[in-house]
Amino acid sequence: MQWLNDIVESACRLAPEGEILVESGISPSGSYHMGYLRELLICDAIVIGLEQKGRASRHVHFVDDQDGFRKVPKGLPAAYEKYLGRPLCDMPAPDDSGRSYADYALEPFLDSVKALGIEMDVIRSHQKYGQGFFVPAIERVLDNLAEVKSVLEDVSGRQLDEQWSPIQVNEDGYLKKRAFLGIDKASKEIRYIDKDGNQQTTAYDKGQVKLDWRLDWPARWWLLKVGIEPFGRDHATRGGSYDTGKALMDKVFKAPAPLPVPYEFINRAGESKKMSASAGTGILMSEVVSVLPPEVVRYFVLSTPPDKTLYFDPVGGVTKLIDEFAAFLAKTDKTPDEAQLLAVCTHGIEQTVVSSVPFSLLVSSYQAGLKDPARALEIIRRSEHGSKVNSQKAVIEQEFSFIGRWLAAWAPDEVKFELADKPPTGLNSKQIDFLKALAGKIAEAPADADGEWFHKAIYDLKDQNSLPPPDIFSAIYQALIAKNQGPRAGWFLSILPRDWLVKRLKLES
């Protein structure tokens, strides 16, 4: 993991001693999609890497719940437009629970973080503003307003218009951009112009005043003493929010900016645009951690350097991803880089939830066993991977729970099946004759016949029958799962209970 080692070494050079704080953060403006996983897991990996170097480190997650509601996400009632501009911490949740909208959005996010084994201190923006934590930063900004404006214009390359203000003021429960007039540090109040052009005062130490986003970000770097800050590449553009924040740290806050770790996005496979919570195009974090074991999620994100775009395929890519991780887990001659990746992926996980049994076999066995783990284990025992059941039984059983959720949420129709509860109707006479001939052959099969034996049995009969292959396999799948296609036929037949299989191929009820 050279990318991780480079970050850790750079951070240690910049801060030779003391604790190194790594920050993540997001506004709880909607459902958290899996794109946020990259920032969280990069932060977590950096903390692990620093601790392996003997450095004290901590991951803090800053929840921007003092932000104003900017857009009604897909799935919320249109009536929520009336809350536009209201702080997320002061909006009602849509479930009539009495919680704030921020708490409503944050709960499944924090559950997902816990499921992944990520340790972080959660900081709530509205609490910090309400407690006066931001007072020194507000005063520093307003005392140096000319310098602040100069930095923003010089770095961003754009002229600030007359409507620009360094602050947002809470008026009647809504955040409003208001022209700043002056500050009284003794009373902790500011003067500003309201919407009617009248002069007003309000306290800035009790959460009634919020710094504009471009100022809020470096303000908390300064106040928290953040050492490392991962962020999406949209913040890393020339003249963008990181560049302005860095310049403000240098010229206004007089402190070093955190080490930047820009990262590319996680996109759906086949799509070029990043996931969007408000547009409803994201795969929910909560879904991901429900369907995939935590070590697999970590592997997917951390095995690729942050500067490379990730593409996630929830339908066709899960089997490949889990089998790839299983092979990686079982590899006995791991390089130092691979050993480091495995250590980070399994950090804090007592027992991995990925066995060495191929995922496709687990999926088919689980369904062939009517989604009963005990039956599914017996089916696997009859396969070429049967010897693994005793040594990995507990892991396989846990893996079945993830498989069940994958089948319900993401699995493609072609891999989903249930054993048919009765013989099919509608087969032609040649298909019926073929199935009965196959039943006779299987009845005489050796007890240890494997998938290759069944595959050969099918093709030996095919050569004696005038049926085209599509009709043969359609008949087999119709008899077993009432579908025209399914798992690899020879292998699938080999894992089914022999007596039941012979009876069904004879079309006996």
C-alpha positions as CSV (number, residue, x, y, z in Angstrom):
1,M,0.0,0.0,0.0
2,Q,2.5,2.6,-1.2
3,W,-0.2,5.3,-1.3
4,L,-0.9,4.8,2.4
5,N,2.8,4.7,3.3
6,D,3.5,7.9,1.4
7,I,0.7,9.7,3.3
8,V,1.9,8.4,6.7
9,E,5.5,9.4,6.0
10,S,4.5,12.9,4.8
11,A,2.3,13.4,7.8
12,C,5.1,12.4,10.2
13,R,7.5,14.8,8.5
14,L,5.1,17.7,8.8
15,A,4.3,16.8,12.4
16,P,7.4,15.1,14.0
17,E,5.7,14.8,17.4
18,G,2.3,14.9,19.1
19,E,-1.1,13.5,18.0
20,I,-2.1,13.7,14.4
21,L,-5.7,14.4,13.8
22,V,-7.4,13.0,10.6
23,E,-10.7,14.6,9.6
24,S,-13.6,13.5,7.5
25,G,-16.9,15.3,7.3
26,I,-20.2,15.7,5.4
27,S,-23.5,17.5,5.6
28,P,-26.4,15.2,6.6
29,S,-28.6,16.5,3.8
30,G,-29.9,13.2,2.6
31,S,-29.3,9.5,2.6
32,Y,-25.6,8.6,2.8
33,H,-24.6,6.7,-0.4
34,M,-21.6,4.4,-0.7
35,G,-19.4,7.2,-2.2
36,Y,-18.8,8.5,1.3
37,L,-17.1,5.2,2.2
38,R,-14.0,6.2,0.4
39,E,-13.3,9.2,2.7
40,L,-14.2,7.3,5.8
41,L,-12.1,4.3,5.0
42,I,-9.1,6.4,3.8
43,C,-9.2,8.2,7.2
44,D,-9.4,4.9,9.0
45,A,-6.5,3.4,7.1
46,I,-4.4,6.5,7.7
47,V,-5.0,6.3,11.5
48,I,-4.1,2.6,11.4
49,G,-0.9,3.4,9.4
50,L,0.1,6.1,11.8
51,E,-0.4,3.9,14.8
52,Q,1.7,1.2,13.2
53,K,4.4,3.8,13.1
54,G,4.0,4.4,16.8
55,R,2.3,7.8,16.3
56,A,-0.8,8.8,18.3
57,S,-3.6,9.5,15.9
58,R,-7.4,10.1,15.9
59,H,-10.1,10.2,13.3
60,V,-12.7,12.9,13.8
61,H,-15.8,13.2,11.7
62,F,-17.4,16.6,11.5
63,V,-21.1,16.6,10.9
64,D,-22.1,19.8,9.2
65,D,-25.6,19.8,10.6
66,Q,-25.7,23.6,11.0
67,D,-25.7,23.8,7.2
68,G,-28.9,25.1,5.6
69,F,-31.2,22.7,3.7
70,R,-30.3,23.4,0.1
71,K,-32.3,20.9,-2.0
72,V,-35.2,18.5,-1.4
73,P,-33.8,15.0,-2.0
74,K,-35.6,12.5,-4.1
75,G,-38.1,10.6,-1.9
76,L,-39.0,13.5,0.4
77,P,-42.4,15.2,0.0
78,A,-42.4,18.4,-2.1
79,A,-43.7,20.1,1.0
80,Y,-40.2,20.0,2.4
81,E,-39.4,23.0,0.1
82,K,-40.7,25.2,3.0
83,Y,-37.5,24.2,5.0
84,L,-35.0,25.3,2.3
85,G,-32.5,27.5,4.1
86,R,-33.3,26.0,7.6
87,P,-30.4,24.4,9.5
88,L,-30.5,20.6,9.1
89,C,-30.4,20.3,12.9
90,D,-33.6,22.3,13.3
91,M,-35.7,20.6,10.6
92,P,-38.2,17.8,11.5
93,A,-37.5,14.3,10.4
94,P,-40.0,12.9,7.8
95,D,-40.9,9.9,9.9
96,D,-42.8,11.8,12.6
97,S,-40.3,10.6,15.2
98,G,-39.8,14.0,16.7
99,R,-36.1,13.8,15.8
100,S,-34.3,16.4,13.8
101,Y,-33.7,15.8,10.1
102,A,-30.0,15.7,10.8
103,D,-30.5,12.9,13.4
104,Y,-32.8,11.0,11.0
105,A,-30.1,11.1,8.3
106,L,-27.2,10.4,10.6
107,E,-28.5,7.3,12.4
108,P,-28.2,4.8,9.6
109,F,-24.8,6.4,8.7
110,L,-23.4,5.8,12.2
111,D,-24.8,2.2,12.2
112,S,-22.9,1.6,8.9
113,V,-19.7,3.1,10.4
114,K,-20.0,0.8,13.4
115,A,-20.6,-2.3,11.1
116,L,-17.4,-1.5,9.3
117,G,-15.4,-1.3,12.5
118,I,-14.4,2.4,11.9
119,E,-13.5,4.2,15.1
120,M,-14.0,8.0,15.0
121,D,-15.1,10.8,17.2
122,V,-18.2,12.5,15.9
123,I,-18.4,16.3,16.2
124,R,-21.7,18.1,15.6
125,S,-21.5,21.5,14.0
126,H,-24.6,22.9,15.7
127,Q,-23.2,21.9,19.1
128,K,-19.8,23.5,18.5
129,Y,-21.4,26.8,17.2
130,G,-23.9,26.7,20.1
131,Q,-21.1,26.2,22.7
132,G,-19.1,29.1,21.4
133,F,-16.3,26.9,20.0
134,F,-16.1,28.9,16.8
135,V,-15.9,32.3,18.5
136,P,-12.1,32.7,18.1
137,A,-12.5,31.9,14.4
138,I,-15.4,34.2,13.8
139,E,-13.5,37.0,15.5
140,R,-10.4,36.3,13.5
141,V,-12.3,36.3,10.2
142,L,-14.2,39.5,11.0
143,D,-11.1,41.3,12.3
144,N,-9.3,40.5,9.0
145,L,-12.1,40.9,6.6
146,A,-10.1,42.8,3.9
147,E,-7.5,40.1,3.9
148,V,-10.1,37.3,3.8
149,K,-11.8,38.9,0.7
150,S,-8.4,39.4,-0.9
151,V,-7.5,35.8,-0.4
152,L,-10.8,34.5,-1.8
153,E,-10.6,36.7,-4.9
154,D,-6.9,36.1,-5.6
155,V,-7.0,32.3,-5.2
156,S,-10.4,31.6,-6.8
157,G,-9.8,34.1,-9.6
158,R,-13.2,35.6,-9.3
159,Q,-14.5,38.9,-8.0
160,L,-16.8,38.8,-5.0
161,D,-20.1,40.6,-5.6
162,E,-21.7,43.1,-3.4
163,Q,-24.0,40.4,-1.9
164,W,-21.0,38.4,-0.6
165,S,-20.9,38.1,3.2
166,P,-18.5,36.1,5.4
167,I,-21.4,35.1,7.6
168,Q,-24.9,33.6,7.6
169,V,-27.3,34.8,10.3
170,N,-30.2,32.8,11.7
171,E,-33.3,34.8,11.2
172,D,-36.6,33.3,12.3
173,G,-35.1,29.8,12.1
174,Y,-33.5,30.2,8.6
175,L,-29.9,30.9,7.7
176,K,-29.6,34.1,5.6
177,K,-26.7,35.8,4.0
178,R,-26.6,39.2,5.5
179,A,-24.3,42.2,5.1
180,F,-21.9,42.5,8.0
181,L,-21.5,45.9,9.7
182,G,-19.4,45.4,12.8
183,I,-18.5,43.3,15.8
184,D,-18.6,43.9,19.6
185,K,-16.3,41.3,21.2
186,A,-17.2,42.4,24.8
187,S,-20.9,41.5,24.3
188,K,-20.2,38.8,21.6
189,E,-22.6,40.4,19.2
190,I,-22.4,41.4,15.6
191,R,-24.3,44.1,13.7
192,Y,-25.8,43.4,10.3
193,I,-28.4,44.5,7.8
194,D,-31.6,42.5,7.7
195,K,-33.8,41.8,4.6
196,D,-35.6,45.1,5.0
197,G,-32.4,47.2,5.1
198,N,-32.6,47.7,8.9
199,Q,-29.6,47.4,11.2
200,Q,-29.9,44.4,13.6
201,T,-27.7,42.8,16.3
202,T,-27.3,39.1,17.2
203,A,-25.0,37.0,19.4
204,Y,-22.3,35.0,17.7
205,D,-21.4,32.8,20.6
206,K,-24.7,30.9,20.8
207,G,-25.1,29.4,17.3
208,Q,-26.9,32.4,15.7
209,V,-24.1,33.2,13.4
210,K,-22.3,30.7,11.0
211,L,-19.3,31.3,8.9
212,D,-19.6,30.9,5.2
213,W,-18.5,27.4,3.9
214,R,-15.2,28.6,2.5
215,L,-14.4,30.1,5.9
216,D,-15.9,27.4,8.1
217,W,-13.7,24.6,6.7
218,P,-10.3,26.3,7.4
219,A,-11.7,27.6,10.7
220,R,-12.2,24.1,12.0
221,W,-8.8,23.1,10.7
222,W,-7.4,25.8,12.9
223,L,-9.5,25.2,15.9
224,L,-9.2,21.4,15.9
225,K,-5.6,21.4,14.7
226,V,-6.4,19.0,11.9
227,G,-3.3,17.4,10.4
228,I,-4.7,15.4,7.5
229,E,-7.8,16.0,5.4
230,P,-9.1,13.6,2.7
231,F,-11.6,15.1,0.3
232,G,-13.2,14.5,-3.0
233,R,-11.5,15.8,-6.1
234,D,-14.2,18.4,-6.7
235,H,-12.6,20.3,-3.7
236,A,-9.1,19.8,-5.2
237,T,-9.6,21.9,-8.3
238,R,-7.3,24.8,-8.9
239,G,-8.7,27.8,-7.0
240,G,-11.2,25.5,-5.3
241,S,-12.2,25.2,-1.7
242,Y,-8.9,23.5,-0.5
243,D,-6.8,26.1,-2.2
244,T,-8.7,28.9,-0.6
245,G,-8.7,27.2,2.7
246,K,-4.9,26.7,2.6
247,A,-4.4,30.4,1.7
248,L,-6.7,31.5,4.5
249,M,-4.8,29.3,7.0
250,D,-1.5,30.9,5.9
251,K,-2.6,34.6,5.8
252,V,-5.5,34.8,8.3
253,F,-5.3,31.9,10.8
254,K,-1.4,31.9,10.6
255,A,-1.2,28.1,10.9
256,P,-0.4,25.2,8.5
257,A,-3.1,23.7,6.5
258,P,-3.7,19.9,6.9
259,L,-2.0,17.5,4.5
260,P,-4.4,17.1,1.6
261,V,-5.5,13.7,0.4
262,P,-7.8,14.2,-2.6
263,Y,-9.6,11.1,-3.9
264,E,-11.6,10.1,-6.9
265,F,-15.2,9.0,-6.6
266,I,-17.0,5.7,-6.5
267,N,-19.3,5.4,-9.5
268,R,-21.8,2.8,-10.4
269,A,-20.4,0.4,-13.0
270,G,-21.0,1.9,-16.5
271,E,-21.7,5.4,-15.2
272,S,-19.4,8.4,-15.5
273,K,-21.1,10.7,-13.0
274,K,-20.6,10.3,-9.2
275,M,-23.4,9.1,-7.0
276,S,-25.8,11.7,-5.7
277,A,-27.9,11.4,-2.6
278,S,-30.2,14.2,-3.5
279,A,-30.8,12.8,-7.0
280,G,-31.4,9.3,-5.6
281,T,-28.6,7.8,-7.8
282,G,-26.5,6.5,-5.0
283,I,-26.2,3.0,-3.6
284,L,-26.9,3.4,0.1
285,M,-24.1,2.8,2.6
286,S,-26.5,0.9,4.8
287,E,-27.2,-1.5,1.9
288,V,-23.6,-2.0,1.2
289,V,-22.7,-3.0,4.8
290,S,-25.8,-5.2,5.0
291,V,-24.9,-7.2,1.8
292,L,-21.1,-7.2,2.0
293,P,-18.9,-8.3,4.9
294,P,-16.9,-5.4,6.3
295,E,-13.5,-6.8,5.2
296,V,-14.8,-7.0,1.6
297,V,-16.0,-3.4,1.7
298,R,-12.6,-2.3,3.0
299,Y,-10.8,-4.4,0.4
300,F,-12.8,-2.9,-2.4
301,V,-12.0,0.7,-1.3
302,L,-8.5,0.4,0.0
303,S,-6.9,-2.0,-2.6
304,T,-7.0,0.9,-5.1
305,P,-5.0,4.2,-4.6
306,P,-7.3,7.2,-3.9
307,D,-6.4,8.9,-7.2
308,K,-8.1,6.2,-9.2
309,T,-11.9,6.1,-9.8
310,L,-13.7,3.0,-8.4
311,Y,-16.6,1.4,-10.2
312,F,-19.0,-0.8,-8.2
313,D,-21.4,-3.3,-9.8
314,P,-23.9,-4.5,-7.2
315,V,-25.5,-7.0,-9.6
316,G,-22.8,-8.8,-11.5
317,G,-19.7,-7.6,-9.6
318,V,-20.3,-9.0,-6.1
319,T,-19.5,-12.6,-7.0
320,K,-16.2,-11.6,-8.6
321,L,-15.3,-9.2,-5.7
322,I,-15.9,-11.8,-3.0
323,D,-14.1,-14.6,-4.8
324,E,-11.2,-12.2,-5.4
325,F,-11.0,-11.4,-1.7
326,A,-11.3,-15.1,-0.8
327,A,-8.4,-15.9,-3.0
328,F,-6.4,-12.9,-1.6
329,L,-7.2,-14.1,2.0
330,A,-6.1,-17.7,1.2
331,K,-2.9,-16.7,-0.5
332,T,0.0,-18.1,1.5
333,D,2.9,-16.1,0.0
334,K,1.6,-12.6,0.4
335,T,4.0,-9.7,-0.4
336,P,4.6,-7.2,2.4
337,D,2.3,-4.8,0.6
338,E,-0.4,-7.5,0.5
339,A,0.1,-8.3,4.1
340,Q,-0.3,-4.7,5.0
341,L,-3.5,-4.4,3.0
342,L,-4.9,-7.5,4.7
343,A,-4.1,-6.1,8.1
344,V,-5.9,-2.9,7.3
345,C,-8.9,-4.7,5.8
346,T,-9.3,-6.9,8.9
347,H,-8.4,-4.4,11.5
348,G,-10.6,-4.8,14.5
349,I,-12.4,-7.7,13.0
350,E,-12.2,-10.8,15.2
351,Q,-13.5,-13.2,12.5
352,T,-13.6,-12.7,8.8
353,V,-16.9,-13.5,7.1
354,V,-15.5,-14.9,3.8
355,S,-14.8,-18.6,3.5
356,S,-12.7,-20.3,0.8
357,V,-15.8,-21.9,-0.7
358,P,-16.6,-20.2,-4.0
359,F,-19.3,-17.6,-3.7
360,S,-21.3,-19.1,-6.6
361,L,-21.4,-22.5,-4.8
362,L,-22.5,-20.8,-1.6
363,V,-25.3,-19.0,-3.4
364,S,-26.6,-22.1,-5.2
365,S,-26.3,-24.3,-2.2
366,Y,-28.1,-21.8,0.0
367,Q,-31.0,-21.7,-2.4
368,A,-30.9,-25.4,-3.2
369,G,-31.1,-25.9,0.6
370,L,-34.3,-23.8,0.7
371,K,-32.3,-21.0,2.4
372,D,-31.8,-23.3,5.4
373,P,-28.1,-23.0,6.5
374,A,-28.0,-26.6,7.9
375,R,-29.3,-28.0,4.6
376,A,-27.0,-25.8,2.6
377,L,-24.0,-27.0,4.6
378,E,-25.0,-30.6,3.8
379,I,-25.2,-29.8,0.1
380,I,-21.7,-28.3,0.2
381,R,-20.4,-31.4,2.0
382,R,-21.3,-33.4,-1.2
383,S,-19.3,-31.0,-3.4
384,E,-15.6,-30.9,-4.2
385,H,-15.3,-28.3,-1.4
386,G,-17.0,-30.6,1.2
387,S,-13.8,-30.9,3.3
388,K,-14.0,-27.2,4.1
389,V,-17.3,-27.3,5.8
390,N,-16.0,-28.7,9.2
391,S,-13.1,-26.2,9.4
392,Q,-15.0,-23.2,8.2
393,K,-18.6,-23.9,9.4
394,A,-19.0,-20.8,11.5
395,V,-17.7,-18.5,8.8
396,I,-19.9,-20.1,6.1
397,E,-23.0,-19.8,8.3
398,Q,-22.3,-16.1,8.7
399,E,-21.6,-15.7,5.0
400,F,-25.1,-17.2,4.3
401,S,-26.7,-14.3,6.2
402,F,-25.0,-11.8,3.8
403,I,-25.9,-14.0,0.8
404,G,-29.5,-13.9,1.9
405,R,-29.5,-10.1,1.9
406,W,-27.6,-10.0,-1.4
407,L,-30.3,-12.2,-3.0
408,A,-33.0,-10.0,-1.7
409,A,-31.4,-6.7,-2.7
410,W,-29.0,-7.0,-5.6
411,A,-28.7,-10.4,-7.1
412,P,-29.5,-10.7,-10.8
413,D,-32.6,-12.8,-11.7
414,E,-30.5,-15.4,-13.5
415,V,-28.8,-16.5,-10.3
416,K,-31.9,-16.6,-8.1
417,F,-34.0,-19.7,-7.9
418,E,-36.0,-22.0,-5.7
419,L,-36.4,-25.7,-6.1
420,A,-39.8,-26.3,-7.8
421,D,-42.3,-27.9,-5.5
422,K,-43.8,-30.0,-8.3
423,P,-42.8,-31.4,-11.7
424,P,-43.2,-29.1,-14.7
425,T,-46.0,-29.3,-17.3
426,G,-45.6,-28.3,-20.9
427,L,-42.5,-30.4,-21.8
428,N,-42.6,-32.2,-25.1
429,S,-42.3,-36.0,-25.3
430,K,-38.6,-35.9,-26.3
431,Q,-37.7,-33.7,-23.3
432,I,-39.6,-36.1,-21.0
433,D,-37.8,-39.1,-22.5
434,F,-34.5,-37.3,-22.0
435,L,-35.1,-36.5,-18.4
436,K,-36.2,-40.1,-17.6
437,A,-33.1,-41.4,-19.3
438,L,-31.0,-39.0,-17.3
439,A,-32.8,-40.1,-14.1
440,G,-31.9,-43.7,-14.8
441,K,-28.3,-42.9,-15.4
442,I,-28.0,-40.9,-12.2
443,A,-29.7,-43.7,-10.2
444,E,-26.7,-45.8,-11.1
445,A,-24.1,-43.1,-10.5
446,P,-21.3,-43.6,-7.9
447,A,-21.9,-42.0,-4.5
448,D,-19.0,-39.6,-5.0
449,A,-20.0,-38.5,-8.5
450,D,-18.9,-34.9,-9.0
451,G,-20.0,-32.1,-11.3
452,E,-17.8,-33.4,-14.1
453,W,-19.5,-36.8,-14.0
454,F,-23.0,-35.3,-14.3
455,H,-21.8,-32.9,-17.0
456,K,-20.5,-35.9,-19.0
457,A,-23.8,-37.9,-18.3
458,I,-25.8,-35.0,-19.8
459,Y,-23.6,-34.8,-22.9
460,D,-23.5,-38.6,-23.4
461,L,-27.3,-38.7,-23.5
462,K,-27.3,-35.6,-25.8
463,D,-25.4,-37.5,-28.4
464,Q,-28.1,-40.3,-28.2
465,N,-30.9,-37.8,-28.5
466,S,-32.1,-35.6,-31.4
467,L,-33.0,-32.7,-29.0
468,P,-31.0,-29.5,-29.5
469,P,-28.9,-28.4,-26.4
470,P,-31.2,-25.4,-25.6
471,D,-34.2,-27.8,-25.3
472,I,-32.2,-30.2,-23.1
473,F,-31.1,-27.6,-20.6
474,S,-34.5,-25.9,-20.6
475,A,-36.0,-29.2,-19.6
476,I,-33.5,-29.8,-16.8
477,Y,-34.0,-26.3,-15.4
478,Q,-37.8,-26.5,-15.8
479,A,-37.9,-29.7,-13.9
480,L,-35.6,-28.5,-11.0
481,I,-36.3,-24.8,-10.6
482,A,-39.2,-23.9,-13.0
483,K,-36.9,-21.6,-15.1
484,N,-35.3,-21.9,-18.5
485,Q,-31.8,-21.3,-17.2
486,G,-29.9,-21.6,-14.0
487,P,-26.5,-22.6,-12.4
488,R,-24.0,-24.8,-14.4
489,A,-26.1,-27.9,-14.9
490,G,-23.6,-30.7,-14.2
491,W,-22.3,-29.0,-11.0
492,F,-25.8,-28.1,-9.9
493,L,-27.1,-31.7,-10.3
494,S,-24.1,-32.9,-8.3
495,I,-25.1,-31.0,-5.2
496,L,-28.8,-31.9,-5.1
497,P,-30.1,-34.7,-2.9
498,R,-29.8,-37.8,-5.0
499,D,-33.1,-39.5,-4.2
500,W,-35.0,-36.2,-4.7
501,L,-33.2,-35.6,-8.0
502,V,-33.9,-39.0,-9.5
503,K,-37.6,-38.8,-8.5
504,R,-37.9,-35.3,-10.0
505,L,-36.3,-36.1,-13.3
506,K,-38.8,-39.0,-13.6
507,L,-41.4,-36.3,-13.2
508,E,-42.8,-38.0,-10.1
509,S,-44.6,-35.8,-7.6
